[in-house]
Amino acid sequence: MVFAGVVSLIAVAVTGASLAWLHVQPTRLSAVHDAVGEYGITPFRSGYRVAAIAFGVAGVALAIGIDRAIARHGHAGVVALLVVFGVARAAISWFPMDAPDTPRTSTGAIHVLLAFVTFLSITGAAIWLGAILPNVTRWHSLGPASTVLGYAMAACLAIFGWSRLIPALRTRFGATERGFYVLALTWTALFAFACAANLH
């Protein structure tokens, strides 16, 4: 559990550093308007790939840590969702999104599907973990944090959906997506630390 937590924490740090690096490069992308996936179709795509793979590693390592930490307490769903998240997140950079205002390709469609899977799976994992922690001894006090972060991620997903219908939200898609990333990385880091520190 401790080793898995340490690996997850390091991977979260690499993810955050890679994303921060991308945001200071001359990509001409807007943090307010443009999707994070657009970094994957710029000359700085390697930074996006590092971030995607590292976040995937963080998810799988956290799944292992949670499996060791709260076994036999209805945690299997959380573990499964995190494995799905990790695999999909690591794979997404190999399927770059289509450039805006260009025809949809099969590769771009896979990118959208993988993004959808990653967003839903980590949101579900956070909400599910928050629901079961009140019934276990370990991490009992962390249940509300998991629930709040999970529903905050769900709110971001709802805004993604509404942005297809509301132009004002569509122009701020990038900011909403980056907010989701902050929430997801915070949740992952919180429970990675709980594993690494062997919290009870």
C-alpha positions in Angstrom: 0.0 0.0 0.0 2.7 2.5 1.0 4.8 1.8 -2.2 1.7 2.2 -4.4 0.9 5.5 -2.7 4.4 6.8 -3.2 4.3 5.8 -6.9 0.9 7.5 -7.3 2.1 10.7 -5.6 5.1 10.9 -7.9 3.0 10.3 -10.9 0.6 13.0 -9.9 3.5 15.4 -9.5 4.8 14.5 -13.0 1.3 15.0 -14.4 1.0 18.4 -12.8 4.5 19.5 -13.8 3.9 18.4 -17.4 0.6 20.3 -17.6 2.1 23.4 -16.1 5.0 23.2 -18.6 2.5 22.9 -21.5 0.7 26.0 -20.3 3.8 28.2 -20.5 4.9 27.1 -24.0 4.1 29.2 -27.1 1.2 26.9 -28.2 -1.2 29.8 -28.8 -3.9 27.8 -27.0 -6.2 29.5 -24.5 -6.6 28.0 -21.0 -10.2 29.5 -21.1 -11.4 28.3 -24.5 -9.3 25.4 -25.7 -9.4 21.8 -24.6 -6.4 20.2 -22.8 -6.3 17.6 -25.5 -5.3 20.2 -28.1 -1.8 20.2 -26.6 -1.5 16.8 -28.1 -1.8 18.2 -31.6 0.9 20.9 -31.2 4.6 20.6 -31.5 4.7 20.1 -27.8 2.7 16.9 -27.9 5.4 15.0 -26.0 4.5 17.0 -22.8 0.8 16.0 -23.2 1.8 12.4 -23.6 3.9 12.5 -20.5 1.0 14.0 -18.6 -1.4 11.5 -19.9 0.7 8.4 -19.2 1.7 9.7 -15.7 -1.9 10.3 -14.7 -2.7 6.8 -15.9 0.1 5.4 -13.8 -1.2 7.4 -10.8 -4.7 5.9 -11.3 -3.5 2.3 -11.5 -1.1 2.7 -8.5 -3.9 4.3 -6.5 -6.2 1.3 -7.4 -3.5 -1.0 -6.0 -3.1 1.1 -2.8 -6.9 1.3 -2.2 -7.2 -2.5 -2.8 -4.6 -3.1 -0.1 -5.9 -0.4 2.3 -9.7 -1.2 2.5 -10.0 -4.8 1.2 -13.3 -6.6 1.9 -15.2 -3.4 2.4 -17.1 -3.0 -0.9 -14.1 -1.4 -2.6 -13.9 -3.5 -5.7 -16.0 -1.0 -7.7 -13.6 1.8 -6.9 -10.6 -0.3 -7.8 -12.1 -1.3 -11.1 -13.0 2.3 -12.0 -9.5 3.4 -11.2 -8.0 0.7 -13.4 -10.3 1.7 -16.2 -9.3 5.3 -15.7 -5.6 4.5 -15.7 -5.7 2.4 -18.8 -7.8 4.9 -20.8 -5.8 7.9 -19.6 -2.5 6.3 -20.5 -3.8 5.4 -24.0 -5.4 8.7 -24.9 -2.3 10.5 -26.1 -1.9 7.8 -28.8 -5.2 8.9 -30.3 -4.9 12.6 -30.8 -8.0 14.7 -31.0 -9.1 16.2 -34.3 -8.2 19.8 -34.8 -11.1 22.2 -34.3 -13.3 22.8 -37.4 -11.9 19.8 -39.3 -13.7 16.6 -40.3 -14.1 13.9 -37.6 -11.7 11.0 -38.0 -11.7 7.6 -36.4 -8.7 8.5 -34.3 -10.4 11.7 -33.1 -13.5 9.7 -32.2 -11.5 7.3 -30.1 -9.9 10.3 -28.4 -13.3 11.6 -27.5 -14.4 8.2 -26.2 -11.3 7.7 -24.1 -11.8 11.2 -22.6 -15.4 10.4 -21.8 -14.3 7.2 -20.1 -11.6 8.8 -18.1 -13.8 11.6 -16.9 -16.6 9.3 -15.9 -14.5 6.6 -14.3 -12.5 8.9 -11.9 -15.7 10.8 -11.0 -17.4 7.6 -10.2 -14.5 6.3 -8.2 -14.4 9.4 -6.0 -18.2 9.3 -5.4 -18.2 5.6 -4.7 -15.2 5.8 -2.3 -16.9 8.6 -0.5 -20.0 6.5 -0.1 -18.2 3.5 1.4 -15.7 5.2 3.7 -18.3 6.1 6.4 -18.7 2.3 6.9 -15.0 1.5 7.4 -12.5 2.3 10.0 -9.6 3.3 7.8 -9.9 6.8 6.2 -13.3 7.3 7.8 -12.7 11.1 8.1 -11.7 11.4 4.4 -15.2 10.2 3.2 -16.7 13.8 3.0 -13.7 15.1 1.0 -14.0 12.3 -1.5 -17.7 12.9 -1.9 -17.3 16.7 -2.3 -14.5 16.3 -4.8 -16.5 13.6 -6.7 -19.6 15.7 -7.0 -17.6 18.8 -8.0 -16.1 16.7 -10.8 -19.7 15.6 -11.7 -20.7 19.3 -11.9 -17.9 19.9 -14.3 -19.2 17.0 -16.4 -22.6 18.5 -16.4 -21.2 21.8 -17.6 -19.5 19.9 -20.4 -22.8 18.6 -21.5 -24.6 22.0 -21.2 -21.9 23.7 -23.2 -23.1 22.0 -26.3 -26.4 23.9 -25.9 -25.2 27.2 -24.3 -22.7 29.2 -26.2 -21.5 31.1 -23.2 -20.4 27.9 -21.5 -18.9 26.6 -24.8 -16.5 29.5 -24.9 -15.3 28.6 -21.4 -14.9 24.9 -22.0 -11.1 25.0 -21.5 -11.5 26.6 -18.0 -14.1 24.0 -17.0 -11.9 21.2 -18.2 -8.9 22.5 -16.4 -11.0 22.8 -13.3 -11.9 19.2 -13.6 -8.2 18.3 -13.9 -7.4 20.2 -10.7 -10.2 18.4 -8.9 -9.2 15.0 -10.2 -5.5 15.5 -9.4 -6.4 16.8 -5.9 -8.5 13.7 -5.2 -5.8 11.3 -6.5 -3.1 13.1 -4.5 -5.2 13.0 -1.3 -5.7 9.3 -1.4 -2.2 8.6 -2.7 -0.9 10.4 0.3 -3.2 8.5 2.6 -1.7 5.3 1.1 1.9 6.5 1.3 1.5 7.8 4.8 -0.4 4.6 5.9 -3.1 6.8 7.4 -5.8 5.1 9.5 
